[in-house]
Amino acid sequence: MSDLDVWMAQVVTAFDLDARAVEEITGPMLDRVRDVAHDVVRPGAPMSAFLVGLAAGAATGQGATTQELVDGIQERLAVLDRLIAQWQPPATQA
């Protein structure tokens, strides 16, 4: 078991989250965090992950099923994909 697996298990337990949902979303979320860090702006990576979770949680609400939560996160990851693809850094002043 990797350090990430151990850490995630502890956080999932502490926050009383559905481990199946977290397991299903971890890979796609890490992929998007990497894309934001490399293709947009590094500090935006953790904040983007936070905002995806915040938006999905707000949309699905407490008591959502595992599948509803996973679907909600996947929908927000698709939005994030579009934003990454469309990203144009602001023009710098000379």
Secondary structure by P-SEA (a helix, b strand, c coil): ccaaaaaaaaaaaaacccaaaaaacaaaaaaaaaaaacccccccaaaaaaaaaaaaaaaacccccaaaaaaaaaaaaaaaaaaaaacccccccc
